[in-house]
Amino acid sequence: MIEDTIAEAGDISLCKAKLIADALKETYDIIERSQGEEI
């Protein structure tokens, strides 16, 4: 899971890593949806 990788790389708790992973996924989804659209 991406949160495990974030937790190991950043030496932070898995709980914080999960929040970061969720935020990254949300950001990625927004970018993906905006592909091809005028910004």
C-alpha atoms as an extended CHARMM CRD file, in Angstrom:
* protein
*
        39  EXT
         1         1  MET       CA              0.0000000000        0.0000000000        0.0000000000  PROA      1               0.0000000000
         2         2  ILE       CA              1.1590000000        3.5180000000       -0.7370000000  PROA      2               0.0000000000
         3         3  GLU       CA              0.6620000000        4.5920000000        2.8970000000  PROA      3               0.0000000000
         4         4  ASP       CA              3.1840000000        1.9740000000        4.0410000000  PROA      4               0.0000000000
         5         5  THR       CA              5.7450000000        3.3900000000        1.6220000000  PROA      5               0.0000000000
         6         6  ILE       CA              5.0360000000        6.9620000000        2.7550000000  PROA      6               0.0000000000
         7         7  ALA       CA              5.3100000000        5.9320000000        6.4210000000  PROA      7               0.0000000000
         8         8  GLU       CA              8.6790000000        4.2440000000        5.8390000000  PROA      8               0.0000000000
         9         9  ALA       CA             10.0890000000        7.0200000000        3.6500000000  PROA      9               0.0000000000
        10        10  GLY       CA              8.9530000000        9.8480000000        5.9170000000  PROA      10              0.0000000000
        11        11  ASP       CA              9.3550000000        8.0390000000        9.2460000000  PROA      11              0.0000000000
        12        12  ILE       CA              5.8330000000        9.0800000000       10.2580000000  PROA      12              0.0000000000
        13        13  SER       CA              2.8620000000        7.2390000000       11.7100000000  PROA      13              0.0000000000
        14        14  LEU       CA              0.7170000000        5.0640000000        9.4730000000  PROA      14              0.0000000000
        15        15  CYS       CA             -2.2840000000        7.2220000000       10.3840000000  PROA      15              0.0000000000
        16        16  LYS       CA             -0.6170000000       10.3620000000        9.0160000000  PROA      16              0.0000000000
        17        17  ALA       CA              0.6610000000        8.4120000000        6.0200000000  PROA      17              0.0000000000
        18        18  LYS       CA             -2.9110000000        7.3440000000        5.2150000000  PROA      18              0.0000000000
        19        19  LEU       CA             -4.0660000000       10.9780000000        5.2290000000  PROA      19              0.0000000000
        20        20  ILE       CA             -1.2200000000       11.8760000000        2.8570000000  PROA      20              0.0000000000
        21        21  ALA       CA             -2.0320000000        8.9200000000        0.5910000000  PROA      21              0.0000000000
        22        22  ASP       CA             -5.7040000000        9.9290000000        0.4760000000  PROA      22              0.0000000000
        23        23  ALA       CA             -4.7890000000       13.5240000000       -0.3690000000  PROA      23              0.0000000000
        24        24  LEU       CA             -2.4280000000       12.3800000000       -3.1240000000  PROA      24              0.0000000000
        25        25  LYS       CA             -5.1070000000       10.1310000000       -4.6010000000  PROA      25              0.0000000000
        26        26  GLU       CA             -7.6540000000       12.9520000000       -4.5000000000  PROA      26              0.0000000000
        27        27  THR       CA             -5.1980000000       15.3100000000       -6.1920000000  PROA      27              0.0000000000
        28        28  TYR       CA             -4.3920000000       12.6990000000       -8.8360000000  PROA      28              0.0000000000
        29        29  ASP       CA             -8.1100000000       12.1630000000       -9.5120000000  PROA      29              0.0000000000
        30        30  ILE       CA             -8.6320000000       15.9130000000       -9.9710000000  PROA      30              0.0000000000
        31        31  ILE       CA             -5.6750000000       16.1330000000      -12.3640000000  PROA      31              0.0000000000
        32        32  GLU       CA             -6.9230000000       13.0980000000      -14.2890000000  PROA      32              0.0000000000
        33        33  ARG       CA            -10.4130000000       14.6000000000      -14.6210000000  PROA      33              0.0000000000
        34        34  SER       CA             -9.0160000000       17.9270000000      -15.8060000000  PROA      34              0.0000000000
        35        35  GLN       CA             -6.9340000000       16.3340000000      -18.5800000000  PROA      35              0.0000000000
        36        36  GLY       CA             -8.1560000000       17.5810000000      -21.9260000000  PROA      36              0.0000000000
        37        37  GLU       CA            -10.2050000000       20.3700000000      -20.3820000000  PROA      37              0.0000000000
        38        38  GLU       CA             -9.3010000000       24.0270000000      -20.5260000000  PROA      38              0.0000000000
        39        39  ILE       CA             -8.1070000000       25.1970000000      -17.1140000000  PROA      39              0.0000000000
